């Protein structure tokens, strides 16, 4: 009913449909008599409601034609021509009204997919699954929390846990869009994986350009302006200026070269 190829089995006369599931482990074989069967898969065969498979063709026909049609014109598949055997299963004609609107003209019946009826029918399937889970004392709380990434400890399974788990089982046999509609119909909120933590906020830099406090261009100027000498004199300099320098020689005179004597 999801549009993907799956293995099913009909009994003799195609009165009953069975789902076939395989349990496979690597390096497993069967010993049958004096021979070894290389295929060591363990096959499980369980009865299945054929309406789940017919539902796929009803939805497809409703999207493509959107009109009432005989079932034998709806359940057609060139890839799987034996799908017409689904209409031979017991009680299909009796229970097809659970998922379709019906019109009868003369002796012939025409059908069209009904989402409203289908959701009611699927809700009954969910309730039946919940009843079976509880009747067999199957705990589902931890499985629900593991599948939905919910943390925390819980000692008892709630009603929502059972309904959500049953919804997950039923969703394996219906299209994804219908599964979401069923979730709403059951009154269950859609669970989402926890959002990743946001990254650390980076410090926002100012959009205003930064100006230098000092003018560094003066060091690269071709004509630097000379600094003015400090006009203030220290006390020692003032005292030296008052000394009478007459008759004193400059200190540079002691280091200058002597004048040559004339011949």
Residue frames as qw, qx, qy, qz and C-alpha x, y, z in Angstrom:
[[0.000, 0.882, 0.471, 0.000, 0.00, 0.00, 0.00],
 [0.294, -0.779, 0.120, 0.541, 3.05, 2.27, 0.10],
 [0.571, 0.777, -0.162, -0.211, 3.85, 1.67, -3.58],
 [0.002, 0.637, -0.770, -0.044, 6.95, -0.41, -2.86],
 [0.739, 0.121, -0.623, -0.225, 7.36, -4.05, -3.84],
 [0.426, -0.391, 0.674, -0.459, 6.65, -6.49, -0.99],
 [0.279, 0.073, -0.941, -0.177, 6.20, -10.24, -0.79],
 [0.625, -0.054, 0.344, -0.699, 2.67, -11.55, -0.18],
 [0.019, 0.057, -0.990, -0.129, 1.08, -14.96, -0.38],
 [0.676, -0.050, -0.105, -0.728, -2.37, -16.19, -1.37],
 [0.512, -0.113, 0.828, -0.201, -3.81, -19.44, -0.11],
 [0.163, 0.155, 0.889, 0.400, -5.42, -21.96, -2.41],
 [0.063, 0.705, 0.686, 0.169, -8.28, -20.27, -4.24],
 [0.210, 0.316, -0.030, 0.925, -7.00, -16.79, -3.28],
 [0.430, -0.717, -0.496, -0.236, -9.49, -16.53, -0.44],
 [0.568, -0.790, -0.061, 0.224, -6.93, -15.30, 2.09],
 [0.439, 0.777, -0.255, 0.373, -3.98, -12.90, 1.82],
 [0.795, -0.509, -0.077, 0.320, -0.83, -13.38, 3.88],
 [0.117, 0.934, -0.327, 0.081, 2.11, -11.10, 4.49],
 [0.937, 0.018, -0.146, 0.318, 5.54, -12.75, 4.26],
 [0.118, -0.927, 0.334, -0.127, 8.39, -11.40, 6.36],
 [0.871, 0.220, -0.347, 0.269, 11.89, -12.82, 6.39],
 [0.527, -0.808, 0.260, 0.045, 14.27, -13.01, 9.34],
 [0.810, 0.491, -0.194, 0.254, 17.75, -13.11, 7.92],
 [0.518, -0.772, 0.326, 0.172, 21.11, -13.56, 9.61],
 [0.419, 0.709, -0.555, -0.117, 24.48, -13.81, 7.94],
 [0.199, 0.358, -0.908, 0.091, 26.09, -17.25, 7.70],
 [0.588, 0.020, 0.620, -0.519, 22.84, -19.17, 8.31],
 [0.404, 0.166, -0.759, -0.483, 21.76, -22.33, 6.44],
 [0.803, -0.128, 0.257, -0.523, 19.19, -25.09, 6.83],
 [0.056, -0.243, 0.962, 0.109, 19.87, -28.81, 7.01],
 [0.767, 0.168, 0.076, -0.614, 17.05, -30.58, 5.16],
 [0.992, 0.120, 0.017, -0.045, 17.46, -34.34, 5.14],
 [0.813, -0.170, 0.218, 0.512, 20.89, -35.05, 3.71],
 [0.435, 0.584, 0.218, 0.650, 21.17, -31.66, 1.98],
 [0.295, -0.449, -0.254, 0.804, 22.14, -28.15, 3.01],
 [0.220, 0.834, 0.445, 0.240, 19.85, -25.30, 2.00],
 [0.464, 0.151, -0.090, 0.868, 22.03, -22.24, 1.50],
 [0.222, -0.540, -0.136, -0.801, 19.16, -19.78, 2.02],
 [0.360, -0.186, -0.787, 0.465, 18.93, -19.73, 5.81],
 [0.252, -0.257, 0.043, -0.932, 16.15, -17.16, 6.10],
 [0.027, 0.328, 0.882, -0.339, 13.29, -17.78, 8.50],
 [0.177, -0.285, -0.438, -0.834, 9.97, -16.80, 6.90],
 [0.146, 0.306, 0.696, -0.633, 6.98, -15.61, 8.93],
 [0.144, -0.312, -0.655, -0.673, 3.56, -15.76, 7.29],
 [0.072, 0.340, 0.629, -0.695, 0.72, -13.80, 8.90],
 [0.212, 0.670, 0.687, 0.187, -2.85, -13.07, 7.70],
 [0.146, -0.222, 0.025, 0.964, -3.41, -9.57, 6.35],
 [0.374, 0.681, 0.469, -0.419, -6.43, -7.45, 5.48],
 [0.533, 0.296, 0.518, 0.600, -6.44, -7.08, 1.65],
 [0.086, 0.941, 0.324, 0.044, -8.06, -3.64, 1.95],
 [0.394, -0.750, 0.215, 0.486, -4.63, -2.21, 2.81],
 [0.426, -0.109, 0.627, 0.643, -3.34, -3.20, -0.63],
 [0.234, 0.659, 0.641, 0.317, -6.52, -2.23, -2.46],
 [0.165, -0.892, -0.218, 0.360, -6.31, 1.17, -0.75],
 [0.370, -0.425, 0.399, 0.723, -3.16, 2.01, -2.72],
 [0.221, 0.256, 0.715, 0.612, -4.95, 1.52, -6.05],
 [0.033, -0.814, -0.581, 0.001, -8.02, 3.45, -4.88],
 [0.249, -0.801, -0.011, 0.544, -5.94, 6.49, -3.90],
 [0.330, -0.217, 0.567, 0.723, -3.99, 6.33, -7.15],
 [0.155, 0.492, 0.740, 0.432, -7.18, 6.16, -9.26],
 [0.112, -0.871, -0.430, 0.211, -8.72, 9.04, -7.30],
 [0.270, -0.664, 0.197, 0.669, -5.71, 11.26, -8.02],
 [0.233, -0.106, 0.682, 0.685, -5.59, 10.34, -11.71],
 [0.085, -0.408, -0.730, -0.542, -9.30, 10.08, -12.66],
 [0.123, 0.047, 0.432, -0.892, -11.24, 11.23, -9.61],
 [0.625, -0.011, -0.247, -0.741, -14.42, 9.41, -10.62],
 [0.773, -0.117, 0.520, -0.343, -16.49, 6.35, -9.71],
 [0.467, 0.443, -0.703, -0.302, -15.24, 3.17, -11.36],
 [0.959, -0.149, -0.179, -0.162, -15.75, -0.59, -11.11],
 [0.606, -0.672, 0.419, 0.077, -13.17, -2.18, -8.82],
 [0.853, 0.078, 0.407, 0.317, -11.82, -4.42, -11.57],
 [0.493, 0.750, 0.100, 0.429, -10.84, -1.24, -13.48],
 [0.253, -0.914, 0.234, -0.215, -9.16, 0.26, -10.43],
 [0.680, -0.506, 0.525, 0.075, -7.10, -2.68, -9.15],
 [0.844, 0.512, 0.035, 0.153, -4.86, -3.00, -12.19],
 [0.312, -0.810, 0.434, 0.242, -1.07, -3.09, -12.32],
 [0.766, 0.564, -0.299, -0.073, 1.07, -3.97, -15.32],
 [0.149, 0.598, -0.736, 0.280, 4.04, -4.71, -13.05],
 [0.189, -0.070, 0.904, -0.377, 2.00, -7.01, -10.80],
 [0.464, -0.081, -0.541, -0.697, -0.81, -8.49, -12.89],
 [0.451, -0.267, -0.848, 0.082, -1.81, -10.89, -10.10],
 [0.048, 0.009, 0.428, -0.903, -3.01, -7.94, -8.01],
 [0.549, -0.147, -0.339, -0.750, -6.49, -8.63, -9.40],
 [0.559, -0.174, -0.806, 0.084, -6.56, -11.67, -7.09],
 [0.038, 0.003, -0.528, 0.848, -7.10, -9.23, -4.22],
 [0.515, -0.047, -0.081, -0.852, -10.70, -8.82, -5.34],
 [0.713, -0.076, -0.652, -0.248, -11.27, -12.57, -4.91],
 [0.200, 0.109, -0.769, 0.597, -10.36, -12.51, -1.22],
 [0.293, -0.568, -0.769, 0.007, -13.21, -13.28, 1.12],
 [0.228, -0.777, -0.448, 0.379, -15.23, -10.33, 2.44],
 [0.304, -0.101, 0.203, 0.925, -13.57, -7.73, 0.16],
 [0.120, -0.441, -0.543, -0.705, -16.87, -6.91, -1.53],
 [0.458, -0.683, -0.568, 0.012, -18.55, -6.81, 1.87],
 [0.495, -0.676, -0.178, 0.515, -16.06, -4.43, 3.54],
 [0.470, 0.270, 0.262, 0.799, -14.95, -2.26, 0.61],
 [0.109, -0.839, -0.350, -0.402, -17.50, 0.37, 1.69],
 [0.599, -0.681, -0.157, 0.391, -15.23, 1.17, 4.68],
 [0.433, -0.404, 0.259, 0.763, -12.83, 3.01, 2.35],
 [0.116, 0.133, 0.580, 0.795, -14.99, 4.05, -0.62],
 [0.481, 0.321, 0.212, -0.788, -18.12, 5.85, -1.68],
 [0.304, 0.126, 0.916, 0.228, -20.42, 3.52, -3.61],
 [0.514, 0.338, -0.062, -0.786, -22.87, 3.94, -6.44],
 [0.430, 0.099, 0.895, 0.064, -24.97, 1.17, -7.87],
 [0.468, 0.397, -0.247, -0.750, -26.36, 1.27, -11.40],
 [0.823, 0.132, -0.427, -0.351, -28.45, -1.75, -12.24],
 [0.957, -0.269, -0.095, 0.059, -26.48, -4.76, -11.09],
 [0.700, 0.310, -0.211, 0.609, -23.05, -3.10, -11.24],
 [0.462, -0.833, -0.160, 0.261, -21.34, -1.21, -8.42],
 [0.481, 0.664, -0.120, 0.561, -18.98, 1.74, -8.83],
 [0.663, -0.612, -0.223, 0.369, -16.51, 2.92, -6.20],
 [0.295, 0.780, -0.138, 0.534, -14.49, 6.03, -5.42],
 [0.552, -0.029, -0.547, 0.628, -11.91, 6.54, -2.67],
 [0.349, -0.837, -0.190, -0.376, -13.16, 8.31, 0.45],
 [0.352, 0.380, -0.566, 0.641, -10.56, 9.70, 2.85],
 [0.468, -0.414, 0.276, -0.730, -13.19, 10.41, 5.52],
 [0.945, -0.139, -0.077, -0.285, -14.37, 6.81, 5.60],
 [0.776, 0.302, -0.455, 0.317, -10.80, 5.53, 5.40],
 [0.061, 0.487, -0.522, 0.698, -9.74, 7.51, 8.47],
 [0.720, -0.324, 0.216, -0.574, -12.65, 6.09, 10.46],
 [0.972, 0.081, -0.211, -0.056, -11.70, 2.58, 9.36],
 [0.573, 0.422, -0.497, 0.497, -8.02, 3.13, 10.21],
 [0.287, -0.521, 0.426, -0.682, -8.95, 4.45, 13.64],
 [0.918, -0.201, 0.064, -0.337, -10.74, 1.17, 14.32],
 [0.866, 0.275, -0.341, 0.243, -7.59, -0.67, 13.24],
 [0.181, 0.545, -0.499, 0.649, -5.53, 1.43, 15.65],
 [0.602, -0.421, 0.315, -0.602, -7.93, 0.69, 18.52],
 [0.986, -0.006, -0.107, -0.124, -7.83, -3.04, 17.73],
 [0.665, 0.416, -0.440, 0.437, -4.03, -2.93, 17.74],
 [0.152, -0.550, 0.458, -0.681, -3.98, -1.12, 21.09],
 [0.840, -0.280, 0.150, -0.440, -6.29, -3.76, 22.54],
 [0.948, 0.170, -0.243, 0.111, -4.02, -6.55, 21.26],
 [0.387, 0.535, -0.484, 0.574, -0.90, -4.88, 22.69],
 [0.399, -0.478, 0.429, -0.655, -2.46, -4.47, 26.12],
 [0.935, -0.118, 0.005, -0.334, -3.94, -7.97, 26.05],
 [0.904, 0.197, -0.268, 0.269, -0.49, -9.44, 25.48],
 [0.578, -0.769, 0.011, 0.274, 1.15, -7.24, 28.15],
 [0.679, 0.331, 0.122, 0.644, 3.47, -5.61, 25.63],
 [0.280, -0.765, -0.124, 0.567, 5.18, -2.51, 26.98],
 [0.548, 0.631, 0.319, 0.447, 5.50, 0.23, 24.38],
 [0.185, -0.969, -0.068, 0.147, 6.50, 3.35, 26.33],
 [0.495, -0.575, 0.421, 0.497, 10.26, 2.95, 25.97],
 [0.535, 0.249, 0.626, 0.510, 9.90, 2.10, 22.28],
 [0.182, 0.892, 0.376, 0.171, 7.84, 5.23, 21.62],
 [0.273, -0.923, 0.125, 0.242, 10.33, 7.46, 23.43],
 [0.580, -0.312, 0.541, 0.523, 13.26, 5.86, 21.62],
 [0.467, 0.471, 0.602, 0.444, 11.59, 6.33, 18.23],
 [0.076, 0.913, 0.285, 0.281, 10.71, 9.97, 18.91],
 [0.495, 0.332, -0.314, 0.739, 13.94, 10.92, 20.76],
 [0.446, -0.751, -0.049, -0.485, 12.09, 11.81, 23.98],
 [0.380, 0.267, -0.716, 0.521, 14.26, 11.73, 27.08],
 [0.465, -0.375, 0.330, -0.731, 13.11, 11.04, 30.60],
 [0.081, 0.020, -0.985, 0.151, 12.04, 8.12, 32.74],
 [0.635, -0.112, -0.043, -0.763, 8.51, 6.80, 32.91],
 [0.281, -0.181, 0.912, -0.238, 7.40, 3.74, 34.84],
 [0.510, 0.396, 0.730, -0.222, 4.01, 3.14, 33.21],
 [0.189, 0.177, 0.638, 0.725, 2.76, 3.25, 29.63],
 [0.289, 0.368, 0.273, -0.841, 0.19, 5.95, 28.97],
 [0.625, 0.542, 0.535, -0.172, -2.80, 5.68, 26.67],
 [0.364, 0.863, -0.200, -0.289, -1.05, 8.03, 24.25],
 [0.210, -0.534, 0.791, 0.211, 1.98, 5.72, 24.17],
 [0.534, 0.169, 0.829, 0.011, -0.19, 2.80, 23.05],
 [0.522, 0.763, 0.318, -0.210, -2.09, 4.85, 20.47],
 [0.161, 0.851, -0.404, -0.295, 1.09, 6.37, 19.07],
 [0.310, -0.358, 0.861, 0.186, 2.80, 2.98, 18.85],
 [0.566, 0.394, 0.722, -0.058, -0.23, 1.41, 17.17],
 [0.408, 0.862, 0.039, -0.298, -0.32, 4.32, 14.73],
 [0.044, -0.694, 0.652, 0.303, 3.30, 3.59, 13.86],
 [0.449, -0.025, 0.887, 0.105, 2.51, -0.06, 13.13],
 [0.528, 0.652, 0.525, -0.146, -0.47, 0.83, 10.92],
 [0.198, 0.879, -0.188, -0.390, 1.58, 3.49, 9.11],
 [0.335, -0.379, 0.778, 0.372, 3.85, 0.80, 7.70],
 [0.369, 0.310, 0.849, 0.216, 0.97, -0.22, 5.41],
 [0.250, 0.870, 0.421, -0.057, -0.37, 3.16, 4.27],
 [0.487, 0.603, 0.041, 0.631, 1.09, 6.12, 2.33],
 [0.404, -0.097, -0.373, 0.830, 2.95, 8.78, 4.31],
 [0.182, -0.262, -0.108, -0.942, 0.41, 11.52, 3.57],
 [0.667, -0.418, -0.461, -0.410, -2.42, 9.36, 4.87],
 [0.658, -0.227, -0.554, 0.457, -0.36, 8.50, 7.95],
 [0.160, 0.056, -0.232, 0.958, -0.06, 12.21, 8.80],
 [0.452, -0.316, -0.260, -0.793, -3.79, 12.71, 8.33],
 [0.738, -0.344, -0.577, -0.053, -4.46, 9.74, 10.60],
 [0.461, -0.073, -0.483, 0.741, -2.19, 11.26, 13.25],
 [0.163, -0.151, 0.067, -0.973, -4.34, 14.40, 13.25],
 [0.635, -0.287, -0.463, -0.547, -7.54, 12.35, 13.22],
 [0.708, -0.276, -0.605, 0.236, -6.38, 10.50, 16.33],
 [0.319, -0.926, -0.057, -0.194, -5.67, 13.82, 18.05],
 [0.808, -0.350, 0.059, 0.471, -1.96, 13.13, 18.42],
 [0.078, 0.937, -0.210, -0.266, 0.49, 16.01, 17.98],
 [0.838, 0.469, -0.169, 0.220, 3.22, 15.42, 15.43],
 [0.658, -0.664, 0.176, 0.308, 6.51, 14.89, 17.22],
 [0.544, 0.789, -0.227, 0.174, 9.66, 16.41, 15.82],
 [0.801, -0.017, -0.280, 0.529, 13.28, 15.67, 16.55],
 [0.365, -0.824, -0.140, 0.410, 14.79, 18.12, 19.04],
 [0.434, 0.878, -0.060, 0.193, 16.34, 21.12, 17.33],
 [0.747, 0.073, -0.254, 0.611, 20.12, 21.39, 17.62],
 [0.362, -0.751, -0.218, 0.508, 21.44, 23.95, 20.05],
 [0.380, 0.917, 0.040, 0.119, 22.12, 27.32, 18.43],
 [0.717, 0.222, -0.204, 0.629, 25.79, 28.21, 17.92],
 [0.400, -0.579, -0.267, 0.658, 27.43, 30.68, 20.27],
 [0.262, 0.938, 0.222, 0.036, 26.71, 34.23, 19.29],
 [0.642, 0.165, 0.001, 0.749, 29.68, 36.05, 17.87],
 [0.200, -0.629, -0.222, 0.717, 30.51, 39.50, 19.15],
 [0.428, 0.792, 0.390, 0.194, 28.99, 42.02, 16.81],
 [0.479, -0.128, 0.078, 0.865, 31.48, 44.51, 15.49],
 [0.142, 0.736, 0.246, -0.615, 30.49, 48.14, 15.11],
 [0.608, 0.609, 0.412, 0.300, 29.71, 49.33, 11.61],
 [0.018, 0.996, -0.072, -0.054, 31.32, 52.71, 12.39],
 [0.752, 0.441, -0.279, 0.402, 34.90, 52.88, 11.03],
 [0.677, -0.618, -0.120, 0.382, 37.58, 53.11, 13.69],
 [0.318, 0.884, -0.130, 0.316, 39.69, 56.25, 13.59],
 [0.711, 0.025, -0.380, 0.592, 43.24, 56.43, 14.91],
 [0.367, -0.867, -0.247, 0.228, 43.69, 58.61, 17.93],
 [0.355, -0.652, 0.301, 0.598, 47.17, 59.75, 16.79],
 [0.606, 0.761, -0.094, -0.211, 48.18, 61.04, 13.39],
 [0.785, -0.282, 0.443, 0.329, 50.76, 58.49, 12.24],
 [0.661, 0.666, 0.214, 0.273, 51.16, 60.11, 8.83],
 [0.059, -0.975, 0.214, -0.006, 53.51, 62.73, 10.27],
 [0.644, -0.482, 0.540, 0.248, 56.24, 60.10, 10.55],
 [0.669, 0.255, 0.575, 0.396, 56.09, 59.49, 6.81],
 [0.253, 0.944, 0.157, -0.140, 55.91, 63.13, 5.77],
 [0.732, 0.380, 0.031, 0.565, 58.66, 64.36, 3.41],
 [0.150, 0.566, -0.165, 0.794, 58.78, 67.76, 5.10],
 [0.543, -0.537, -0.604, 0.229, 58.51, 67.14, 8.77],
 [0.110, -0.881, 0.003, -0.461, 57.98, 70.22, 10.84],
 [0.450, 0.224, -0.624, 0.598, 60.75, 70.79, 13.39],
 [0.499, -0.671, -0.536, 0.112, 59.71, 70.76, 16.95],
 [0.042, -0.863, 0.126, -0.487, 60.01, 74.00, 18.84],
 [0.480, 0.159, -0.657, 0.559, 62.67, 74.01, 21.48],
 [0.465, -0.679, -0.547, 0.154, 61.55, 74.21, 25.01],
 [0.138, 0.760, -0.042, 0.634, 61.68, 77.92, 25.85],
 [0.628, -0.750, 0.057, -0.199, 61.76, 77.31, 29.56],
 [0.450, 0.532, -0.615, 0.370, 65.22, 77.13, 31.26],
 [0.760, -0.407, -0.477, 0.171, 66.13, 75.16, 34.30],
 [0.417, -0.906, 0.026, 0.070, 67.52, 76.81, 37.45],
 [0.718, -0.332, 0.329, 0.516, 71.09, 75.60, 36.64],
 [0.501, 0.473, 0.403, 0.603, 70.87, 77.02, 33.14],
 [0.072, -0.946, -0.189, -0.254, 69.72, 80.38, 34.54],
 [0.583, -0.754, 0.157, 0.259, 72.61, 80.46, 37.06],
 [0.701, -0.033, 0.399, 0.590, 75.15, 79.62, 34.33],
 [0.340, 0.730, 0.359, 0.471, 73.83, 82.42, 32.17],
 [0.247, -0.965, -0.050, -0.074, 74.58, 85.00, 34.92],
 [0.753, -0.413, 0.190, 0.476, 78.27, 83.98, 35.22],
 [0.166, 0.885, -0.273, -0.340, 80.85, 86.39, 33.73],
 [0.927, 0.180, 0.272, 0.184, 82.39, 84.50, 30.82],
 [0.321, 0.908, -0.265, 0.056, 85.03, 87.09, 29.87],
 [0.071, -0.683, 0.723, -0.073, 88.51, 85.51, 29.63],
 [0.725, -0.071, 0.665, -0.165, 87.06, 82.01, 29.48],
 [0.182, 0.331, -0.757, -0.534, 87.81, 79.75, 26.60],
 [0.843, 0.064, -0.084, -0.528, 85.30, 77.51, 25.03],
 [0.743, -0.293, 0.601, -0.042, 85.79, 73.82, 25.80],
 [0.847, 0.493, 0.192, 0.045, 85.99, 73.14, 22.09],
 [0.222, 0.892, -0.391, 0.049, 89.27, 75.06, 21.96],
 [0.481, -0.544, 0.686, -0.048, 91.03, 72.27, 23.86],
 [0.754, 0.128, 0.642, 0.048, 90.11, 69.70, 21.19],
 [0.577, 0.809, 0.021, -0.112, 90.77, 71.77, 18.07],
 [0.850, 0.172, 0.042, 0.496, 94.02, 71.29, 16.07],
 [0.371, -0.686, 0.043, 0.625, 96.91, 73.67, 16.76],
 [0.492, 0.861, -0.008, -0.125, 97.65, 76.26, 14.05],
 [0.858, 0.162, 0.055, 0.484, 100.83, 75.59, 12.04],
 [0.344, -0.730, 0.079, 0.585, 103.77, 77.93, 12.72],
 [0.556, 0.831, 0.016, -0.026, 104.71, 80.17, 9.83],
 [0.819, -0.001, 0.091, 0.567, 108.23, 79.83, 8.40]]
